[in-house]
Amino acid sequence: MTCQEAIDVMGEAVEGCLVPGLRPGFDEHIAECHPCATYFEHLHLTRRALRSMPHEGGTSPRRSELIEKFRKEFEREGD
């Protein structure tokens, strides 16, 4: 598996729903490629941190403001 192929399926891997046929190649690539292993670990940590955030109407008054800022930034990158 190449780096691009591994990155393409990292979302599924971090969610635990990677197609079983891809798992051996993905695991082998992550074991051998330090940059992809680091990226995968960061993705996992980010997912965990986001899940621990309060949901809509949570305790942070800036939450909506920050979400909107990230949404605008993401849209700009997609242009």
ZADO-1210 file (C-alpha; in nm, 4 decimals, padded with zeros to 6 digits):
<atoms>
<atom x="00.0000" y="00.0000" z="00.0000" code="MET" pos="1"/>
<atom x="00.1307" y="00.3464" z="-00.0867" code="THR" pos="2"/>
<atom x="00.1116" y="00.6527" z="00.1365" code="CYS" pos="3"/>
<atom x="-00.1724" y="00.7976" z="-00.0721" code="GLN" pos="4"/>
<atom x="-00.3697" y="00.4732" z="-00.0494" code="GLU" pos="5"/>
<atom x="-00.3163" y="00.4608" z="00.3272" code="ALA" pos="6"/>
<atom x="-00.4267" y="00.8226" z="00.3692" code="ILE" pos="7"/>
<atom x="-00.7354" y="00.7556" z="00.1573" code="ASP" pos="8"/>
<atom x="-00.8565" y="00.4877" z="00.4014" code="VAL" pos="9"/>
<atom x="-00.7392" y="00.6378" z="00.7328" code="MET" pos="10"/>
<atom x="-01.0850" y="00.7719" z="00.8113" code="GLY" pos="11"/>
<atom x="-01.2329" y="00.4243" z="00.7862" code="GLU" pos="12"/>
<atom x="-00.9413" y="00.2755" z="00.9801" code="ALA" pos="13"/>
<atom x="-00.9736" y="00.5207" z="01.2692" code="VAL" pos="14"/>
<atom x="-01.3491" y="00.4513" z="01.2834" code="GLU" pos="15"/>
<atom x="-01.2828" y="00.0764" z="01.2895" code="GLY" pos="16"/>
<atom x="-01.4674" y="00.0086" z="00.9660" code="CYS" pos="17"/>
<atom x="-01.1828" y="-00.0524" z="00.7226" code="LEU" pos="18"/>
<atom x="-01.2657" y="-00.3165" z="00.4625" code="VAL" pos="19"/>
<atom x="-01.1132" y="-00.6419" z="00.5946" code="PRO" pos="20"/>
<atom x="-00.9215" y="-00.7007" z="00.2713" code="GLY" pos="21"/>
<atom x="-00.7360" y="-00.3705" z="00.3147" code="LEU" pos="22"/>
<atom x="-00.6441" y="-00.4181" z="00.6820" code="ARG" pos="23"/>
<atom x="-00.3237" y="-00.6257" z="00.6316" code="PRO" pos="24"/>
<atom x="-00.1773" y="-00.3819" z="00.3775" code="GLY" pos="25"/>
<atom x="-00.2784" y="-00.0822" z="00.5874" code="PHE" pos="26"/>
<atom x="-00.1287" y="-00.2265" z="00.9066" code="ASP" pos="27"/>
<atom x="00.1928" y="-00.3171" z="00.7259" code="GLU" pos="28"/>
<atom x="00.2227" y="00.0312" z="00.5775" code="HIS" pos="29"/>
<atom x="00.1595" y="00.2021" z="00.9127" code="ILE" pos="30"/>
<atom x="00.4213" y="-00.0216" z="01.0764" code="ALA" pos="31"/>
<atom x="00.6820" y="00.0679" z="00.8134" code="GLU" pos="32"/>
<atom x="00.6046" y="00.4340" z="00.7333" code="CYS" pos="33"/>
<atom x="00.6736" y="00.6748" z="01.0190" code="HIS" pos="34"/>
<atom x="00.5064" y="00.9801" z="00.8566" code="PRO" pos="35"/>
<atom x="00.1833" y="00.7872" z="00.7923" code="CYS" pos="36"/>
<atom x="00.1931" y="00.6335" z="01.1406" code="ALA" pos="37"/>
<atom x="00.2274" y="00.9812" z="01.2915" code="THR" pos="38"/>
<atom x="-00.0547" y="01.1160" z="01.0755" code="TYR" pos="39"/>
<atom x="-00.2772" y="00.8230" z="01.1735" code="PHE" pos="40"/>
<atom x="-00.2033" y="00.8773" z="01.5434" code="GLU" pos="41"/>
<atom x="-00.2842" y="01.2490" z="01.5120" code="HIS" pos="42"/>
<atom x="-00.6101" y="01.1625" z="01.3375" code="LEU" pos="43"/>
<atom x="-00.6969" y="00.9213" z="01.6176" code="HIS" pos="44"/>
<atom x="-00.6163" y="01.1791" z="01.8881" code="LEU" pos="45"/>
<atom x="-00.8141" y="01.4508" z="01.7083" code="THR" pos="46"/>
<atom x="-01.1154" y="01.2211" z="01.6774" code="ARG" pos="47"/>
<atom x="-01.0994" y="01.1388" z="02.0481" code="ARG" pos="48"/>
<atom x="-01.0663" y="01.5074" z="02.1425" code="ALA" pos="49"/>
<atom x="-01.3593" y="01.6092" z="01.9229" code="LEU" pos="50"/>
<atom x="-01.5788" y="01.3391" z="02.0707" code="ARG" pos="51"/>
<atom x="-01.5080" y="01.4705" z="02.4192" code="SER" pos="52"/>
<atom x="-01.6217" y="01.8239" z="02.3312" code="MET" pos="53"/>
<atom x="-01.9636" y="01.9346" z="02.4527" code="PRO" pos="54"/>
<atom x="-02.2426" y="01.9005" z="02.1997" code="HIS" pos="55"/>
<atom x="-02.4463" y="02.1911" z="02.0644" code="GLU" pos="56"/>
<atom x="-02.5395" y="02.4252" z="02.3450" code="GLY" pos="57"/>
<atom x="-02.2399" y="02.3097" z="02.5459" code="GLY" pos="58"/>
<atom x="-02.0448" y="02.5098" z="02.7988" code="THR" pos="59"/>
<atom x="-01.8191" y="02.6978" z="02.5560" code="SER" pos="60"/>
<atom x="-01.9735" y="03.0250" z="02.4356" code="PRO" pos="61"/>
<atom x="-01.7165" y="03.0426" z="02.1531" code="ARG" pos="62"/>
<atom x="-01.7935" y="02.6970" z="02.0147" code="ARG" pos="63"/>
<atom x="-02.0296" y="02.8192" z="01.7389" code="SER" pos="64"/>
<atom x="-01.7904" y="03.0986" z="01.6479" code="GLU" pos="65"/>
<atom x="-01.4986" y="02.8561" z="01.6147" code="LEU" pos="66"/>
<atom x="-01.6995" y="02.6050" z="01.4128" code="ILE" pos="67"/>
<atom x="-01.8026" y="02.8799" z="01.1706" code="GLU" pos="68"/>
<atom x="-01.4418" y="02.9986" z="01.1392" code="LYS" pos="69"/>
<atom x="-01.3199" y="02.6457" z="01.0580" code="PHE" pos="70"/>
<atom x="-01.6078" y="02.5958" z="00.8133" code="ARG" pos="71"/>
<atom x="-01.5130" y="02.9150" z="00.6252" code="LYS" pos="72"/>
<atom x="-01.1453" y="02.8155" z="00.6207" code="GLU" pos="73"/>
<atom x="-01.2295" y="02.4693" z="00.4877" code="PHE" pos="74"/>
<atom x="-01.4492" y="02.6162" z="00.2140" code="GLU" pos="75"/>
<atom x="-01.1659" y="02.8486" z="00.1096" code="ARG" pos="76"/>
<atom x="-00.9249" y="02.5531" z="00.0802" code="GLU" pos="77"/>
<atom x="-01.1753" y="02.3675" z="-00.1404" code="GLY" pos="78"/>
<atom x="-01.1787" y="02.6464" z="-00.4014" code="ASP" pos="79"/>
</atoms>
